[in-house]
Amino acid sequence: MPLRAIDLFCGIGGNSWGARHAGVGIVAGFDKWDLAGEVYNDNFPGAFRPADLSKLTHADLLRLRQEIGPIDLLLASPECTSHSVARGGKPKDEDSLRLSWHVWDFAEVFQPRWIVIENVTAMKSWPGYKEFLRTLQESGGYHCLDRPLIASEFGVPQRRRRLYILCDRKQVPQPVVPTSAGEPSACEVLAPNGRYAFSKLDKPGRAAKTLARAERAFEALGRDTPFLMVYYGTDASGGWQKLEAPLRTVTTLDRFALVRPDGEGGHLMRMLQPDELQKAMGFPSEFRLERGSRRDKIHLLGNAVCPPVMEAIVRSLLAGHLEPEVEAQEPAQNAG
C-alpha cells in the first residue's frame, strides 16, 4: 500500500510536491490562506482543506482522523514570522510562536510513523523549542534529528537555509545527504532575453539607494558584467550579487533586479518575475502557479518550501524504512 501523508500549513504545496516525487501519496493539505489553497488544489486536486489549525479542537481532529484514515507521514511548515530575524524590531506574536504545538496535536491523534517540520533556523532560539522536541520524544515516542539544510546543496539555485526536524517513531533518522555535486547559479533561473522589458537604470526618479547599490557592483565587477541587485539585505554584500552564485533567499517581497549593460555605455534593469522565482525555489515548470497578481505570486513563493529539499528528506526517511530496522540505543535523539 502506498505511504500516505498530510501537509499542515501547506501553503502552495512545496512540501507536498517534494514528498509526492519521493513516492508518497498526498491525502490532504491544510491552510487558512485561501489563495494558497487555490494553488494547492490546482496541483493536488481535491486535497486542500481550508482550516485555521489554531481553532481546531481535539474532537475536530478525531473526526478528521476518522474521515482521512491512517497516515504515515506528517509534513508541517508552521508560520515562521515571529521566529525569523527578518521581522526586524517588530514584537513577537506569541500565538504565532505556539503554532508548532498544533503539529503535536495532529501527531497525537494521527500517530504517523514520520514527521518532518520545516522552519527558519531561528526557531531553535524559541524558548519553547526544547520543550516541543521533548514532547515529541517522550510523549510521542519519536527519535528526532534537527538539522539546518541549504537549498543550493540540493540542486536549487538559491542559498535558502532552513531548519528541518526529522522524526521517526522506529529508528533514529539519518542525516540527509546533499544531492548536488556543485552550486547551481542564479543564471539558471533567468528567462530568455526578450521575454521581459528592461528600463534605464538611471531613469529620472530612480531611488538614490538603488543607484548606490549598482555603483558598488560596478566598483567590484566593472561596468560590462551583468549582475543582480539585492534589496532588503543587511549583510556585507553591498546590495548586489554575481550571477554565477546561487540566488540569495527568495522572500515575500520583490527583492531581485537584473542589471545589464545596454551596449551604449549605460545600463538597463528589470525585476525578476514570478516564473524566474518559481525556478529559484526549485518548483518545476509543470507546477501550476496561475492564481493572483504578480505581487501575490511573489508572496506565495516567498512563503513556500523548496520541493527538492523535501524530496531528499523523504527519500532519506524511506530508505531507512526499506532497510532492516535497527533499534536505537536511546529512546530519542536530538542531535542539533
C-alpha positions in Angstrom: 0.0 0.0 0.0 1.4 3.5 -0.9 2.5 5.6 2.0 0.1 8.4 2.8 0.8 12.0 4.0 -0.9 15.1 5.2 0.6 18.6 5.0 0.0 21.2 7.7 0.4 24.9 7.0 0.8 23.7 3.4 0.9 27.0 1.5 1.1 26.3 -2.2 2.5 22.8 -1.6 6.3 22.8 -1.7 6.5 20.1 1.0 3.7 18.0 -0.7 5.3 18.3 -4.2 8.7 17.1 -2.8 7.1 14.2 -0.9 5.0 13.1 -3.8 8.0 13.0 -6.0 9.6 10.8 -3.4 6.8 8.3 -3.8 4.3 9.3 -1.1 0.6 9.9 -1.7 -0.7 13.3 -0.6 -4.0 12.9 1.2 -4.7 16.4 2.4 -3.2 19.9 2.8 -4.4 22.3 5.5 -4.0 26.1 5.5 -6.1 29.1 6.2 -4.8 31.1 3.3 -7.5 30.8 0.6 -5.3 31.9 -2.3 -2.6 29.4 -1.4 -5.3 26.8 -1.2 -6.4 27.5 -4.7 -2.9 27.0 -6.0 -2.6 23.9 -3.9 -5.8 22.4 -5.3 -4.5 23.2 -8.9 -1.6 20.9 -8.2 -3.2 18.4 -5.8 -6.8 18.3 -7.0 -9.4 18.0 -4.2 -6.7 17.7 -1.5 -6.9 21.2 0.0 -8.8 21.7 3.3 -9.3 25.3 4.4 -8.7 25.4 8.1 -7.2 27.7 10.8 -5.3 25.0 12.7 -5.2 27.0 15.8 -9.0 26.8 16.0 -9.4 23.0 15.7 -10.4 21.1 18.8 -9.3 17.6 19.8 -12.8 16.4 18.8 -12.3 18.1 15.4 -9.0 16.2 14.9 -10.6 12.9 15.9 -13.3 13.5 13.2 -10.6 14.2 10.7 -8.7 11.1 11.6 -11.8 9.0 11.1 -12.5 10.7 7.8 -9.0 10.7 6.4 -7.8 7.4 7.8 -4.3 6.4 8.8 -1.3 8.4 7.6 2.4 7.5 7.6 3.9 11.0 7.2 3.0 14.3 8.7 4.6 17.4 7.0 4.4 20.8 8.6 5.7 24.3 8.0 4.3 26.4 10.8 4.3 30.2 10.3 7.8 31.5 10.7 7.3 35.2 11.0 7.8 35.5 14.7 10.9 33.2 14.7 12.5 35.0 11.7 15.1 37.7 12.2 13.6 39.3 9.1 10.8 40.7 11.3 13.2 43.4 12.4 12.2 45.2 15.5 8.6 44.0 15.4 7.5 42.3 18.6 7.0 38.6 18.6 3.5 37.2 18.2 3.0 34.6 20.9 0.2 33.0 19.0 2.4 32.6 16.0 5.2 31.1 18.1 2.8 28.5 19.5 1.7 27.2 16.1 4.2 24.4 16.2 2.2 22.8 19.1 -0.6 22.2 16.6 1.8 19.8 14.8 1.9 17.8 18.0 -1.9 17.9 18.3 -2.2 16.2 14.9 0.7 13.8 15.6 -1.0 12.7 18.9 -4.2 11.9 17.1 -3.0 10.5 13.8 0.1 8.7 15.1 2.2 8.8 11.9 5.5 7.0 11.8 7.3 10.1 10.5 7.0 13.8 11.0 9.0 16.5 9.1 8.8 20.1 10.3 10.3 23.0 8.4 11.0 26.5 9.7 13.6 29.2 9.8 16.8 28.3 11.7 15.9 30.9 14.4 13.2 28.6 15.6 15.9 27.0 17.7 16.1 30.1 19.8 12.3 29.9 20.6 12.0 29.4 24.4 9.6 26.6 23.8 11.8 24.7 21.3 13.3 22.2 23.8 10.0 21.5 25.4 8.5 21.0 22.0 11.2 18.4 21.0 10.9 16.8 24.4 7.2 16.3 23.9 7.7 14.7 20.5 10.3 12.4 22.0 8.9 11.5 25.4 5.2 11.7 24.8 5.2 10.7 21.1 8.0 8.2 21.2 9.8 9.9 18.3 13.5 9.9 17.6 14.3 13.4 16.4 17.1 14.8 14.4 17.2 18.6 13.7 19.4 20.0 11.0 19.8 23.2 9.0 19.8 22.4 5.3 20.8 24.8 2.4 18.7 24.5 -0.7 21.6 25.0 -3.1 23.1 21.7 -1.9 20.0 20.0 -3.3 20.1 21.5 -6.8 18.0 24.6 -6.0 19.6 27.8 -7.4 19.1 29.6 -4.1 21.0 29.7 -0.8 17.9 29.3 1.3 18.8 28.0 4.7 16.1 26.4 6.8 15.8 24.2 9.8 14.3 20.7 9.3 13.2 18.5 12.2 13.0 14.8 11.2 11.1 12.5 13.5 10.8 8.7 13.2 9.0 6.5 15.8 11.0 3.4 15.0 14.6 4.5 14.5 16.9 7.5 14.6 16.7 9.4 11.3 19.9 9.6 9.3 21.4 12.9 8.3 20.2 13.9 4.8 23.0 13.8 2.2 23.1 16.7 -0.3 22.2 15.7 -3.8 24.0 18.4 -5.8 27.7 18.0 -6.7 28.2 21.7 -7.2 26.4 25.0 -6.6 23.7 26.0 -9.2 23.8 29.6 -10.3 21.3 32.4 -10.5 21.8 32.4 -14.3 19.7 29.2 -14.4 16.6 31.0 -13.4 16.7 33.9 -15.8 14.1 34.0 -18.6 15.4 34.1 -22.2 16.4 37.6 -23.5 13.5 39.5 -24.8 10.8 38.0 -22.7 10.7 40.8 -20.2 11.2 44.5 -20.8 14.1 46.5 -19.2 14.2 50.2 -18.3 17.1 52.6 -18.0 19.0 52.2 -14.7 19.5 55.9 -14.4 16.0 57.0 -15.5 14.5 60.0 -13.7 13.0 59.2 -10.4 15.2 56.1 -9.7 15.9 55.8 -6.0 19.3 57.0 -4.9 19.8 53.8 -2.8 19.2 51.7 -6.0 21.9 53.7 -7.9 24.3 53.3 -4.9 23.8 49.5 -5.0 24.6 49.5 -8.7 27.7 51.6 -8.2 29.1 49.2 -5.6 28.6 46.4 -8.1 30.4 48.4 -10.8 33.3 49.0 -8.5 33.7 45.3 -7.9 32.8 43.9 -11.4 33.5 46.7 -13.8 30.7 48.1 -16.0 30.4 45.3 -18.6 29.3 42.4 -16.3 25.6 41.7 -15.6 24.6 41.2 -12.0 21.7 41.1 -9.6 20.8 43.9 -7.3 19.5 42.6 -3.9 17.1 44.6 -1.9 16.2 44.2 1.8 19.6 42.8 2.9 21.6 43.7 5.9 24.8 41.7 5.3 28.1 42.8 3.7 27.1 42.0 0.1 26.7 45.7 -0.7 23.2 45.0 -2.1 24.3 43.0 -5.2 25.4 39.5 -6.1 27.1 37.8 -9.0 25.0 35.8 -11.5 27.4 32.8 -11.1 26.3 32.3 -7.4 23.0 30.9 -6.2 20.3 33.4 -5.6 20.1 34.7 -2.1 16.9 33.8 -0.1 13.7 34.5 -2.0 11.4 36.4 0.2 7.7 37.5 0.0 8.9 40.9 -1.3 10.0 42.0 -4.8 13.7 41.6 -4.0 15.9 41.0 -7.1 16.7 43.1 -10.1 18.8 42.1 -13.1 21.2 44.8 -14.3 23.0 44.5 -17.6 24.9 46.8 -20.0 22.8 48.5 -22.7 25.6 48.4 -25.3 25.7 52.2 -25.4 27.7 52.8 -22.2 24.7 52.8 -19.9 22.8 50.1 -18.1 19.3 48.6 -18.1 17.4 46.9 -15.2 14.3 44.9 -14.6 12.9 43.0 -11.6 12.9 39.2 -11.6 9.5 37.8 -12.4 7.4 35.0 -10.8 8.3 32.3 -13.3 12.0 33.0 -12.6 11.4 33.0 -8.8 9.5 29.7 -9.2 12.7 28.2 -10.7 14.7 29.7 -8.0 12.5 27.9 -5.4 13.0 24.6 -7.1 9.5 24.3 -8.5 9.4 22.8 -12.0 7.7 24.4 -14.9 4.8 21.9 -14.7 3.9 23.3 -11.2 0.8 25.5 -11.7 1.1 29.0 -10.3 -1.7 30.8 -12.1 -3.6 32.5 -9.3 -3.4 36.0 -8.1 -1.4 39.1 -9.2 2.3 39.3 -9.8 2.7 40.5 -6.2 0.6 37.7 -4.9 2.7 35.1 -6.7 5.9 36.5 -5.3 4.3 36.4 -1.8 3.2 32.8 -2.3 6.7 31.7 -3.5 8.5 33.5 -0.7 6.4 31.6 1.9 6.9 28.3 0.2 9.3 25.4 0.8 11.8 24.2 -1.8 10.4 20.8 -3.1 13.8 19.2 -3.9 14.9 19.6 -0.3 11.8 17.9 1.0 12.1 15.2 -1.7 15.6 14.4 -0.5 14.5 14.3 3.2 11.6 11.9 2.5 13.8 9.6 0.3 16.2 9.5 3.2 13.5 8.5 5.7 12.0 5.9 3.3 15.5 4.4 2.7 15.6 3.7 6.4 12.1 2.3 6.2 13.1 -0.2 3.4 16.2 -1.3 5.2 16.2 -3.7 8.2 15.3 -1.6 11.2 18.0 -1.1 13.9 16.6 -0.1 17.2 18.3 3.0 18.7 20.1 2.7 22.0 18.3 5.7 23.4 14.6 6.4 23.3 15.2 9.6 21.3 17.9 11.8 19.9 18.2 15.5 19.4 21.4 15.8 17.5 21.0 19.5 16.9 
